Amino acid sequence: MTPSEVVTVADALAAELAAWGVRLVFGMPGESSLPLVDAVRKRDDLRYIVVRHEEAAAMAASAYHKLTGGVAACLTIAGPGATNLATGLYDAKEDRAAVLALCGQVQTQYTGPGGFQEIDQDAFFRPVTVFNNTVADPSTAIELLTRALRYAVINRGVAQLSVPGDVQRDMVRPAHCRRESCLPGGVIAPADDAIERAAGVIDGAKQPVIVAGWGAMKAAASVLALAGKLAAPIVTTFRAKGIFPDENEWLVGIHGPLGPPQARKVVDEADLLIACGVGFSQYTGLPADKPTVQIEVDPLQIGKHPFAAALWGHCEVILPALAGRVRERRDDAVLPRIAAMKQEWNATLEREANPNATPLRPPFIMQALSETVPADAVITVDVGENGWWFGRNFVMKRQRFAMSGYLGTMGFALPGAIAAKLAYPEKTVVCITGDGGFAMGMGDFTTAVKYDLPMAVVILNNHELAMITEEQREAHYPPYATDLTNPNFAAYGELCGGAGKKVSRPGDLRAVLAEAMRADVPFIVDIETDPRRFV
C-alpha cells in the first residue's frame, strides 16, 4: 500500500493478518462481520474455512497451533456466533495454544441493552483470553490487532478483538496507523549457575528417571541424548505420546492410569525425576514426594510440583546445556530391564486384542490401527473411551497427534482433523473418535467434503457414553442416561458426499481401514464396538 492509500478497516485488518503469517480463518459469516468476511474473500493469501458450528472453528484453530505452532484465526458474528466459540477457545486457553478470535459487533449506535445479537463481548471473553478488546476508533484498529496477535504468540493463548460493523466499513490510511511487532522466535534460557545447580542435583542421584511432557515435544533428540548419558529410563505424559516411537529403547511408556504398570514401577523406584515440560496433572500422577528437577518455559508452572532444582526456559535450549554439564554414568542393566518390561507390557496388549470377539474389542481396534496408520500420519483423538484406548494400546511410530488435553472436551477430533489436513495436505490424516464425540459436531463432516479434505474418520461406535458408564460404576452408581441412539454413520458419510463403511466383523477391519486411508474423499469407518472396558 502507498502512504496515501485509503482502505476500509476490514481490508486493513485482513492485510495485517496476512502480513503476520496467518493463512487460515475458520468461522461462519453473518451481518455483523460481512465487511471482514469480504476482506478475506479478496485476498489470495487468506483462506476462509466455513464451518457448520462456531465451536468447530475455535477447536480447529486450537488444533492448528498444537500441530504447527502457527496462529489461525476464528471469524464470526456478534452475540451467538461469539458465544459459540467459547468451548474451543477454552481448549486453546487450557492447552496454551495461540489463537486469534476476530468477532463482529453490532454497530456502535445500537450497543447496550436491547440490541439485537449484542452482548458485552469484552466481559464474555475476559476469563478465556490473554488479550481482549473492542475497536471503537478506526485509527486504532491495526494497533489493536497487532497487539492481539503479539499477546497470543508471546503468552501462547487466546486473543479476542471485536470490531463493530460500522467501524469495519470506516476508512483508514494503513501506512499512517500505529502497529506493534513481535519477535519471530525468541527462546528462554536460564543462567549458567542455575544449570550447574541442576547438574549437581542430577549427579547426586543413583536412579534418575526422565519424564517427558508436551513441553519437550520439540526436544526429542535432546531428551534421548540426556537419557543415554545418564542411563535413565524415560516415561512420558499422555500428551507427549509419540515424542519418539514406542519402540525406542529408553522409553518405558506413559505414566498414569493409561500407561503400563512398568512406568509406574520405574518412577516409584527412582530417587530423582527430571521433568521436561510436564504439567503435573492429576492424570499423570507423579508422586509429589519425589525429588524433581523441573524444566519448564511457563514460570507459573514452576513449583506446582515441589522441586530440588528448577530451570526456567525452553527444553530444546536447556537440555543440551544440561547434558554437557552432568556426569556420564554407565549401567549395563538399564536397557535390558527396559526391554524386558516392554516385552511384558506388549504381551499384555497382545492378549487383550481378541481378534474374534464381536462387537469388536477396543484393544483389537487399536492394534489394527497401529498396523495400518502410516508412520508419518497425523492423528486427532477425541475424549472418551476412544481416547483412553488410544493412549493405552496404540503403538506410535513417527506420527503426530493432537487432543483436547486439560479441558478434555468431546467433539475435538473432527475439527482437529480438518485443521490437520489443511496444515499437512500431503499427509494421511486419521480422526479417532467415539459415537458420542462425533455426533456432537458431525455436521462438520460436510466441511471436510466441501473443502476436499480426504481423511479417515474412525468411529468407535459402542452406542453409549461408555467412559461415563465406567465412571458411574467406579463411583458405585448404576449406569444411567448414557445409552445413545445413533444413525447409520457410514450411510451418513455417503449422504454427505464422502464415503463410509460399517464394520461389525473383526476380519473386515484392517481392509476397511486401509481403504479409508487410501480414499480421495472423507471416509467414515463405523465400527460396532464393545462398550465394556475390560472383559
C-alpha positions as CSV (number, residue, x, y, z in Angstrom):
1,M,0.0,0.0,0.0
2,T,1.2,3.5,-0.8
3,P,1.4,6.0,2.1
4,S,-1.7,7.9,0.8
5,E,-3.9,4.8,0.1
6,V,-7.2,4.7,1.9
7,V,-8.9,1.4,2.6
8,T,-11.6,0.1,4.8
9,V,-10.7,-1.0,8.3
10,A,-11.8,-4.5,7.3
11,D,-9.3,-4.5,4.4
12,A,-6.6,-3.1,6.6
13,L,-7.1,-5.8,9.2
14,A,-7.1,-8.6,6.6
15,A,-3.8,-7.3,5.1
16,E,-2.3,-7.2,8.6
17,L,-3.4,-10.8,9.3
18,A,-1.6,-11.9,6.1
19,A,1.5,-9.9,7.0
20,W,1.7,-11.7,10.3
21,G,1.6,-15.1,8.5
22,V,-2.0,-16.0,9.4
23,R,-3.3,-18.1,6.5
24,L,-6.4,-19.9,7.8
25,V,-9.5,-18.2,9.1
26,F,-12.3,-20.5,10.5
27,G,-15.8,-19.4,11.1
28,M,-19.3,-18.5,9.9
29,P,-20.3,-15.3,8.1
30,G,-23.1,-13.0,9.2
31,E,-24.4,-9.4,9.3
32,S,-22.0,-8.0,11.9
33,S,-18.9,-9.5,10.2
34,L,-19.7,-9.0,6.5
35,P,-17.0,-6.4,5.7
36,L,-14.4,-8.6,7.4
37,V,-15.5,-11.7,5.5
38,D,-15.4,-9.8,2.2
39,A,-11.9,-8.5,3.1
40,V,-10.8,-12.1,3.5
41,R,-12.5,-13.1,0.2
42,K,-10.5,-10.5,-1.7
43,R,-7.1,-11.9,-0.6
44,D,-5.3,-14.9,-2.2
45,D,-3.1,-15.3,0.9
46,L,-6.1,-15.8,3.3
47,R,-8.5,-18.8,3.2
48,Y,-11.9,-18.7,5.0
49,I,-13.0,-22.2,6.1
50,V,-16.7,-22.0,6.7
51,V,-17.7,-24.5,9.4
52,R,-21.2,-25.6,10.5
53,H,-20.8,-24.5,14.1
54,E,-18.5,-21.9,15.5
55,E,-17.3,-24.2,18.3
56,A,-15.6,-26.2,15.5
57,A,-13.9,-23.1,14.2
58,A,-12.3,-22.4,17.6
59,M,-11.3,-26.1,18.0
60,A,-9.8,-26.2,14.6
61,A,-7.8,-23.1,15.3
62,S,-6.6,-24.6,18.6
63,A,-5.6,-27.8,16.9
64,Y,-3.8,-25.9,14.2
65,H,-1.5,-24.3,16.7
66,K,-0.9,-27.6,18.6
67,L,0.2,-29.3,15.4
68,T,2.1,-26.5,13.7
69,G,2.9,-23.8,16.2
70,G,1.3,-21.2,13.9
71,V,-1.7,-19.0,14.5
72,A,-5.0,-19.5,12.9
73,A,-8.0,-17.1,13.3
74,C,-11.7,-17.5,14.0
75,L,-14.0,-15.0,12.4
76,T,-17.7,-14.9,13.3
77,I,-20.6,-12.6,14.2
78,A,-21.5,-10.8,17.4
79,G,-23.6,-12.4,20.1
80,P,-24.4,-16.1,19.4
81,G,-21.5,-16.5,17.0
82,A,-19.1,-15.2,19.6
83,T,-20.6,-17.3,22.4
84,N,-20.4,-20.4,20.3
85,L,-16.6,-20.1,20.2
86,A,-16.3,-20.5,23.9
87,T,-15.6,-24.2,24.3
88,G,-13.0,-24.3,21.6
89,L,-11.3,-21.2,22.9
90,Y,-11.2,-22.6,26.4
91,D,-9.5,-25.7,24.9
92,A,-6.9,-23.3,23.5
93,K,-6.5,-21.5,26.8
94,E,-6.0,-24.6,28.8
95,D,-3.5,-26.2,26.4
96,R,-1.7,-22.9,25.8
97,A,-2.5,-22.7,22.1
98,A,-2.2,-19.3,20.3
99,V,-5.5,-18.4,18.7
100,L,-7.0,-15.2,17.4
101,A,-10.8,-14.7,17.7
102,L,-12.0,-11.9,15.5
103,C,-15.6,-11.1,16.2
104,G,-18.1,-8.8,14.6
105,Q,-20.0,-6.5,16.9
106,V,-23.3,-4.6,16.4
107,Q,-23.0,-1.1,15.1
108,T,-21.9,1.3,17.8
109,Q,-25.2,3.2,17.8
110,Y,-27.1,0.0,18.8
111,T,-24.8,-1.2,21.6
112,G,-26.4,-1.7,25.0
113,P,-29.5,-3.4,26.4
114,G,-32.0,-4.4,23.8
115,G,-29.5,-4.5,20.9
116,F,-30.2,-7.4,18.5
117,Q,-27.4,-10.1,18.8
118,E,-25.5,-7.7,21.1
119,I,-23.7,-8.8,24.2
120,D,-20.8,-7.4,26.2
121,Q,-18.2,-9.4,24.4
122,D,-15.3,-7.9,26.3
123,A,-16.9,-9.2,29.5
124,F,-17.8,-12.5,28.0
125,F,-14.3,-13.3,26.7
126,R,-12.3,-11.9,29.6
127,P,-11.9,-15.2,31.5
128,V,-10.5,-17.0,28.5
129,T,-8.2,-14.5,26.9
130,V,-4.7,-13.1,27.2
131,F,-5.8,-10.1,25.3
132,N,-9.4,-8.8,24.8
133,N,-10.6,-5.5,23.4
134,T,-13.1,-3.8,21.1
135,V,-12.2,-1.4,18.3
136,A,-14.0,1.9,19.0
137,D,-11.7,4.2,17.0
138,P,-10.9,3.2,13.4
139,S,-7.4,4.7,13.7
140,T,-6.5,2.2,16.5
141,A,-7.7,-1.0,14.6
142,I,-4.4,-2.1,13.2
143,E,-2.6,-1.3,16.5
144,L,-5.1,-3.4,18.5
145,L,-5.0,-6.3,16.0
146,T,-1.2,-6.4,16.0
147,R,-1.2,-6.2,19.8
148,A,-3.7,-9.1,20.0
149,L,-1.5,-11.2,17.7
150,R,1.6,-10.3,19.8
151,Y,-0.1,-11.3,23.0
152,A,-1.4,-14.6,21.5
153,V,2.1,-15.5,20.3
154,I,4.1,-14.5,23.4
155,N,1.6,-15.7,26.0
156,R,0.5,-18.7,24.0
157,G,-3.2,-18.1,24.5
158,V,-6.4,-16.7,23.1
159,A,-6.6,-13.1,21.9
160,Q,-10.0,-11.6,21.1
161,L,-10.8,-8.5,19.1
162,S,-14.4,-7.3,18.5
163,V,-15.0,-4.9,15.6
164,P,-18.4,-3.1,15.2
165,G,-19.9,-3.4,11.7
166,D,-19.8,0.4,11.1
167,V,-16.1,0.5,12.2
168,Q,-15.3,-2.3,9.8
169,R,-16.6,-0.1,6.9
170,D,-14.8,3.1,8.1
171,M,-11.8,4.3,6.0
172,V,-8.2,4.5,7.2
173,R,-4.7,5.1,5.8
174,P,-2.8,1.9,7.0
175,A,0.6,3.5,6.3
176,H,-0.2,6.2,8.9
177,C,-1.6,3.8,11.6
178,R,0.3,2.6,14.6
179,R,1.1,-1.1,14.8
180,E,3.1,-3.4,17.0
181,S,5.5,-6.1,16.2
182,C,6.8,-9.4,17.7
183,L,10.0,-11.3,17.9
184,P,9.7,-14.2,15.4
185,G,11.1,-16.9,17.6
186,G,12.5,-16.0,20.9
187,V,13.8,-18.6,23.3
188,I,14.3,-18.5,27.1
189,A,17.4,-19.9,28.7
190,P,18.4,-20.0,32.4
191,A,21.7,-18.6,33.8
192,D,24.7,-20.9,33.9
193,D,24.7,-21.1,37.6
194,A,21.2,-22.5,37.6
195,I,22.2,-25.2,35.1
196,E,25.2,-26.0,37.3
197,R,23.0,-26.4,40.4
198,A,20.6,-28.7,38.5
199,A,23.5,-30.7,37.2
200,G,24.8,-31.2,40.7
201,V,21.4,-32.5,41.8
202,I,21.4,-34.9,38.9
203,D,24.9,-36.1,39.6
204,G,23.9,-36.9,43.2
205,A,21.1,-39.3,42.1
206,K,21.6,-43.0,41.7
207,Q,18.4,-43.9,39.8
208,P,17.2,-40.9,37.8
209,V,14.1,-41.1,35.5
210,I,13.3,-38.6,32.8
211,V,9.6,-37.6,32.5
212,A,8.9,-36.0,29.0
213,G,5.8,-33.8,28.7
214,W,4.2,-31.8,25.9
215,G,6.7,-29.0,26.5
216,A,9.5,-31.3,25.4
217,M,8.0,-32.3,22.0
218,K,10.5,-30.1,20.1
219,A,13.4,-31.5,22.1
220,A,13.0,-35.3,21.4
221,A,16.6,-35.7,20.3
222,S,17.9,-33.8,23.4
223,V,15.7,-35.9,25.7
224,L,17.2,-39.1,24.2
225,A,20.8,-37.7,24.4
226,L,20.3,-37.0,28.1
227,A,18.8,-40.4,28.7
228,G,21.8,-42.0,27.1
229,K,24.3,-40.0,29.1
230,L,22.6,-40.7,32.4
231,A,21.4,-44.3,31.6
232,A,18.0,-43.1,32.7
233,P,14.6,-44.6,31.6
234,I,12.1,-42.3,30.1
235,V,8.4,-42.1,30.8
236,T,6.0,-39.6,29.1
237,T,2.7,-37.9,29.8
238,F,-0.3,-38.8,27.6
239,R,0.0,-35.6,25.6
240,A,3.7,-36.4,24.8
241,K,2.8,-39.8,23.4
242,G,4.7,-40.0,20.2
243,I,7.6,-37.8,21.2
244,F,9.6,-40.7,19.8
245,P,8.5,-44.1,18.6
246,D,7.2,-46.5,21.2
247,E,9.9,-49.0,20.2
248,N,12.6,-46.6,21.4
249,E,15.0,-48.5,23.7
250,W,14.9,-45.9,26.5
251,L,11.1,-45.4,26.6
252,V,9.1,-47.4,29.1
253,G,5.7,-45.8,28.3
254,I,3.1,-43.4,29.5
255,H,3.0,-42.6,33.3
256,G,-0.5,-42.7,34.7
257,P,-3.7,-44.8,34.5
258,L,-3.5,-45.2,30.7
259,G,0.1,-46.5,30.7
260,P,1.9,-49.7,31.7
261,P,2.4,-50.5,35.3
262,Q,6.1,-50.8,34.5
263,A,6.2,-47.0,34.0
264,R,4.8,-46.5,37.5
265,K,7.3,-49.0,38.8
266,V,10.4,-47.2,37.4
267,V,9.1,-43.9,38.8
268,D,8.4,-45.3,42.2
269,E,11.9,-46.8,42.3
270,A,13.6,-43.5,41.1
271,D,15.4,-41.3,43.5
272,L,15.1,-38.3,41.2
273,L,12.7,-37.2,38.4
274,I,13.9,-34.9,35.6
275,A,10.6,-33.4,34.5
276,C,10.9,-31.8,31.0
277,G,7.9,-29.7,30.1
278,V,5.5,-31.6,32.3
279,G,2.2,-30.1,33.5
280,F,1.7,-32.3,36.6
281,S,-2.0,-33.0,36.0
282,Q,-3.7,-35.5,38.3
283,Y,-3.9,-37.9,35.5
284,T,-0.1,-38.0,35.0
285,G,0.0,-39.0,38.7
286,L,3.6,-38.2,39.5
287,P,4.4,-38.6,43.2
288,A,4.6,-35.3,45.0
289,D,7.3,-36.5,47.4
290,K,9.8,-37.5,44.8
291,P,12.8,-35.1,44.4
292,T,12.5,-33.4,41.0
293,V,14.5,-31.3,38.6
294,Q,11.9,-29.2,36.8
295,I,12.5,-27.8,33.3
296,E,9.6,-25.5,32.3
297,V,9.0,-22.5,30.0
298,D,5.9,-21.3,31.9
299,P,7.2,-19.7,35.2
300,L,3.8,-20.2,36.8
301,Q,4.1,-23.9,36.4
302,I,7.4,-24.0,38.2
303,G,6.8,-25.0,41.8
304,K,3.4,-26.6,41.0
305,H,5.3,-29.8,42.0
306,P,8.0,-29.5,44.7
307,F,11.4,-29.3,43.1
308,A,15.0,-29.9,44.1
309,A,16.1,-27.6,41.3
310,A,14.2,-25.7,38.6
311,L,15.2,-24.3,35.2
312,W,13.1,-21.7,33.5
313,G,13.2,-21.9,29.7
314,H,12.7,-24.0,26.6
315,C,13.5,-27.6,26.8
316,E,15.2,-27.6,23.4
317,V,17.7,-25.0,24.8
318,I,18.2,-26.2,28.3
319,L,18.6,-30.0,27.7
320,P,21.7,-29.8,25.5
321,A,23.3,-27.4,28.0
322,L,22.4,-29.7,30.9
323,A,23.7,-32.8,29.1
324,G,27.0,-31.1,28.7
325,R,27.3,-30.5,32.5
326,V,26.1,-33.8,34.0
327,R,28.4,-36.7,34.8
328,E,28.2,-39.6,32.4
329,R,27.2,-42.9,34.0
330,R,27.1,-46.4,32.9
331,D,24.6,-49.1,33.9
332,D,24.5,-52.0,31.6
333,A,21.5,-53.4,33.3
334,V,19.1,-50.5,32.4
335,L,18.4,-51.2,28.7
336,P,17.9,-55.0,29.2
337,R,15.5,-54.2,32.1
338,I,13.5,-51.7,30.0
339,A,13.4,-54.2,27.1
340,A,12.0,-56.9,29.5
341,M,9.4,-54.5,30.8
342,K,8.2,-53.6,27.4
343,Q,8.1,-57.2,26.3
344,E,5.9,-57.9,29.3
345,W,3.6,-55.0,28.5
346,N,3.4,-55.8,24.8
347,A,2.4,-59.3,25.7
348,T,-0.4,-57.9,27.8
349,L,-1.7,-55.8,24.9
350,E,-1.5,-58.7,22.6
351,R,-3.6,-60.9,24.9
352,E,-6.2,-58.1,25.2
353,A,-6.5,-57.8,21.4
354,N,-9.1,-60.6,20.9
355,P,-9.4,-61.0,17.1
356,N,-12.6,-63.0,17.3
357,A,-14.8,-61.0,19.7
358,T,-17.9,-59.3,18.5
359,P,-18.8,-56.4,19.0
360,L,-15.1,-55.6,18.3
361,R,-13.0,-55.0,21.3
362,P,-11.2,-51.6,21.5
363,P,-7.8,-53.2,22.1
364,F,-8.2,-55.1,18.8
365,I,-9.3,-51.9,17.0
366,M,-6.2,-50.1,18.3
367,Q,-4.0,-53.0,17.2
368,A,-5.4,-52.8,13.7
369,L,-5.0,-49.1,13.6
370,S,-1.4,-49.4,14.8
371,E,-0.7,-51.7,11.9
372,T,-2.4,-49.7,9.2
373,V,-1.9,-46.0,10.0
374,P,1.1,-44.7,8.1
375,A,4.2,-43.9,10.1
376,D,4.1,-40.2,9.1
377,A,0.3,-39.7,9.5
378,V,-1.3,-37.0,11.6
379,I,-3.8,-38.3,14.2
380,T,-6.5,-36.4,16.1
381,V,-8.1,-38.1,19.1
382,D,-11.4,-37.4,20.9
383,V,-12.2,-37.6,24.5
384,G,-13.9,-40.7,25.9
385,E,-13.2,-44.4,25.7
386,N,-11.7,-44.0,22.2
387,G,-9.0,-41.7,23.6
388,W,-8.5,-43.9,26.7
389,W,-7.8,-46.9,24.5
390,F,-5.7,-44.9,22.0
391,G,-3.4,-43.8,24.9
392,R,-3.1,-47.3,26.3
393,N,-3.0,-49.5,23.2
394,F,-2.0,-47.6,20.1
395,V,1.7,-48.1,19.1
396,M,3.2,-44.8,17.9
397,K,5.8,-44.8,15.2
398,R,6.6,-41.3,13.9
399,Q,3.0,-40.0,13.8
400,R,1.9,-36.6,15.3
401,F,-1.2,-36.5,17.3
402,A,-3.4,-33.8,18.9
403,M,-6.1,-33.9,21.5
404,S,-8.0,-31.7,23.9
405,G,-5.7,-32.0,26.9
406,Y,-6.6,-30.1,30.0
407,L,-10.1,-29.1,29.1
408,G,-10.8,-32.7,27.9
409,T,-13.8,-31.7,25.7
410,M,-15.6,-34.1,23.5
411,G,-16.0,-33.2,19.9
412,F,-12.4,-32.1,19.3
413,A,-11.2,-34.8,16.9
414,L,-13.2,-33.9,13.8
415,P,-12.4,-30.1,13.7
416,G,-8.8,-31.1,14.7
417,A,-8.6,-33.4,11.7
418,I,-9.9,-30.6,9.4
419,A,-7.1,-28.4,10.7
420,A,-4.6,-31.2,10.3
421,K,-5.4,-31.8,6.7
422,L,-5.3,-28.1,5.9
423,A,-1.9,-27.8,7.6
424,Y,-0.5,-31.0,6.1
425,P,-2.4,-31.8,2.8
426,E,0.2,-34.3,1.7
427,K,-0.1,-36.5,4.8
428,T,-2.7,-39.1,5.8
429,V,-5.0,-37.7,8.5
430,V,-6.8,-40.1,10.8
431,C,-9.6,-38.9,13.2
432,I,-10.2,-41.3,16.1
433,T,-13.5,-40.6,17.8
434,G,-16.5,-42.2,19.5
435,D,-20.1,-42.1,18.7
436,G,-20.8,-39.5,21.4
437,G,-18.0,-37.2,20.4
438,F,-18.6,-37.5,16.6
439,A,-22.3,-36.8,17.0
440,M,-21.5,-33.5,18.8
441,G,-20.1,-32.0,15.7
442,M,-21.0,-34.4,12.9
443,G,-22.3,-31.5,10.7
444,D,-18.7,-30.6,10.0
445,F,-18.1,-33.8,8.2
446,T,-19.6,-31.8,5.3
447,T,-16.9,-29.2,5.8
448,A,-14.3,-31.8,5.1
449,V,-16.3,-32.8,2.0
450,K,-16.8,-29.2,0.9
451,Y,-13.1,-28.3,1.0
452,D,-11.9,-31.7,-0.4
453,L,-10.1,-32.9,2.7
454,P,-9.7,-36.6,2.5
455,M,-9.4,-38.2,5.9
456,A,-10.3,-41.4,7.7
457,V,-12.8,-40.8,10.4
458,V,-12.8,-43.9,12.7
459,I,-15.8,-44.1,15.0
460,L,-15.7,-46.5,17.9
461,N,-19.5,-46.9,18.0
462,N,-20.5,-48.5,21.3
463,H,-24.0,-46.9,21.4
464,E,-23.3,-45.3,24.8
465,L,-21.2,-42.7,26.6
466,A,-19.0,-45.6,27.7
467,M,-16.5,-43.6,29.7
468,I,-19.3,-42.1,31.7
469,T,-20.7,-45.5,32.3
470,E,-17.3,-46.6,33.6
471,E,-17.1,-43.6,35.8
472,Q,-20.5,-44.3,37.2
473,R,-19.5,-47.9,38.0
474,E,-16.3,-46.8,39.7
475,A,-18.2,-44.3,41.8
476,H,-20.7,-47.1,42.8
477,Y,-23.6,-45.6,40.8
478,P,-25.7,-47.7,38.4
479,P,-25.3,-46.9,34.7
480,Y,-27.8,-44.3,33.8
481,A,-28.5,-41.8,31.0
482,T,-25.5,-42.9,29.0
483,D,-27.2,-45.0,26.2
484,L,-27.2,-43.5,22.7
485,T,-29.5,-43.9,19.7
486,N,-27.3,-43.4,16.7
487,P,-27.9,-43.1,13.0
488,N,-26.0,-45.2,10.4
489,F,-22.8,-43.2,10.4
490,A,-21.4,-45.0,7.3
491,A,-24.5,-44.1,5.3
492,Y,-24.3,-40.6,6.7
493,G,-20.8,-40.3,5.3
494,E,-22.1,-41.2,1.8
495,L,-25.1,-38.9,2.1
496,C,-22.7,-36.0,2.8
497,G,-20.8,-36.7,-0.4
498,G,-18.0,-38.7,1.2
499,A,-17.8,-42.4,1.8
500,G,-18.4,-44.8,4.6
501,K,-18.4,-48.4,5.6
502,K,-19.8,-50.2,8.7
503,V,-17.6,-52.8,10.3
504,S,-19.1,-55.5,12.5
505,R,-16.7,-58.4,11.9
506,P,-13.2,-58.4,13.1
507,G,-11.8,-59.9,9.9
508,D,-13.0,-57.0,7.9
509,L,-11.4,-54.2,9.9
510,R,-7.9,-53.9,8.5
511,A,-9.1,-53.9,4.9
512,V,-11.7,-51.2,5.5
513,L,-9.2,-49.1,7.5
514,A,-6.7,-49.3,4.6
515,E,-9.4,-48.4,2.1
516,A,-10.4,-45.4,4.2
517,M,-6.8,-44.1,4.3
518,R,-6.3,-44.5,0.6
519,A,-9.6,-42.8,-0.3
520,D,-9.7,-39.5,-2.1
521,V,-12.7,-38.3,-0.1
522,P,-13.5,-38.1,3.6
523,F,-14.3,-41.6,4.7
524,I,-16.2,-42.8,7.8
525,V,-15.3,-46.2,9.3
526,D,-18.2,-47.0,11.7
527,I,-17.1,-49.8,14.0
528,E,-19.5,-51.8,16.1
529,T,-17.6,-51.6,19.4
530,D,-17.9,-53.4,22.7
531,P,-18.6,-50.7,25.3
532,R,-17.0,-52.6,28.2
533,R,-13.6,-51.5,29.3
534,F,-12.4,-54.9,30.4
535,V,-14.0,-58.3,30.0
